[in-house]
């Protein structure tokens, strides 16, 4: 009996820790969600992807765009009077009634924390005049951001055939939205008290990762029968700042564990690398070995010393998979037969840094100073010297 108890206890412990081990040890996470992505916010590099460019329904993660448009078109202190249409909106609700008065700021909390579809309609009517008018504003914003595979019909994300985005474009939209301090403040709030008609109402954030996973600071959950379970999360640890998106998860539990898996995968497998520094060091070594092997056709004595540069004024810093860092390759191609005259900055070649077949960086190799061809006077002087020695 004691042995059986010990065995059962051991299995229970394993079941608790195995999922976390898998997050740390897996090379590429296996997830339930049908569509997913993790991007680095600084560079928009894709650190993990699963069908991330497919057009799909996105449920209430739509409200990331809703909040963005609202914040860019009205004052937070404006007062909204709730319409009958807004109050009758189904699905997840803030719980507002026709005639209720609430500030834009508090309505946004109701939109993003408890995912109020009624709040979404009230905000849309206030800003766009109607749902259709607001949808036009959403699509205009999508166009401005280059979200060519996204289309918005509603402010809340209830299923419509022509309402869709991609995991990638939702991540790009979220990165843009988080640059707004008010948006970032709202989605990073675990719970708050808002006022409806001057009366307080406590609301809580539906984002299960907020406050429970190290570094998470937002942003939005979602669910419809067409989209299944969805979750967009932002997470920062040290220098690395990422956005994860999971769409089409079968259960709330899966969307949470999938998000954790891909977030942990990003932080456990990627670090920032200064690609420019690698390129410059390799280029300096290459010059030491090759600069004297250049053949300059009939050079003038007016030329200063021959030199090349890549004039890389801006550092290129990218998140690189740690297992790939030691295998980065630098490729240098440069024309060695030079025909003057050439101006400073003339392009003679190219330097590239590759990870496998993926080109991470490239820059032109340029002439550091003007290069002159021997002129008539120099030919004449050379001729006199020859005559003098004969």
C-alpha positions, 0 to 999 in steps of 0.5 A: 500500500505504501509503495502504491502511494509513493508511486502515485505521488511520484507520477503526480509530481511528474505530471506537474513538472513535465509540461514545464520541462517540455517548454524548456527542452523542446526545440520547437514547441508542439501546440494545440492552437491552429495558428500562432506566432511570436515576434520580437518587438524591436525588429518584428523578427518571427521567433516562432510561427505556425500558419501565421500568415493564414487569414482567420477569425480572431474573436475579441482580439479585434478589440485591440484595433477597436481601442487603437482607433478610439484612442486616436480619435477622441478624448478619454474624458468624453462621456458616452451615452449608451444606445439601445443597440449597444445595450442589447449586444450579446456575448461577453458584456460589461453590463451597460444599459440604454441611457447609461453614461460612462467616460471613454476611459472607463468604457475602454477598461470595460472593452479590454478587461472584461471584453465587453461587446456592449462597450465595443458597440458603444465606443464604435457609435460614439467615434464612428457614428455607427458600426459601419462607419467605425469599421471603415475607420478600422480598415483605414487604420489597417491600410495605414499599418500595411495590414493587407490580409486583415479586414474588419466588419465589427468592433467586437469580433463576433463571427462574420465571414469577411472579418479576419486577420492573420496571427502575424498581422495581429502581432504587428497591430498589437506592437503598434497599439502598445506604443500608445501609453493609454492602451498599454496602461489599460491592458496591463491592469489586472482589475480596476473600478470604473464608474457607470452613472457615477456608481462604482463597478469592479471589473477584472481582466480576462487575460489569465497570463497577466500577473501569473507569467513573469514579464507579461504586461497585456494584452487581450483574450478572445472566444467565438465558436468560429475563432475558438480560443484566442490570446494575444500576450506581450512579455518582456524579460531583460532586453527581449520584448516579444508579442505572442499570438495564439488563435484557434485553440480548442480550450481556454487551458490550451490557449494559456499553455500554448502561449506559455510554451511559445513565450518560454521557447522565445526567451530560452532560445533567442538572444540579441546579437550585434550583427554589424559588429560581426560584419565589421570585425570580419571585414577588418580581418579581410582587409588585412589579408586582401587590400594589397592584392587589388589591381588598380589600372594606371593609378595616379600618384595623386591618389592617397592610400587605397582603402575600403569601408562599409560605413555602417552608421547604424548597428543592426541588432537582431534576435538570433537563436542561440544554437545558430550564433556560432554558425553565422557566416560572413560572405565578402564579394569585392571586385579586385580589378579597379579602373579609375577614376572613381569617386569616394563612396563608389560601390565595389562589392558587398558584405553579407551575414548569413544564418544558414541560407537566410541573409540577416545583414548586407552592406555595400563595400565602398571606396574610402577616397577619390581614386584618380587615373594617371593623367597626361602630365604624369605620362609626360613626366614618366616619359622624360624620366625614361629618356633621361635614363637611356 
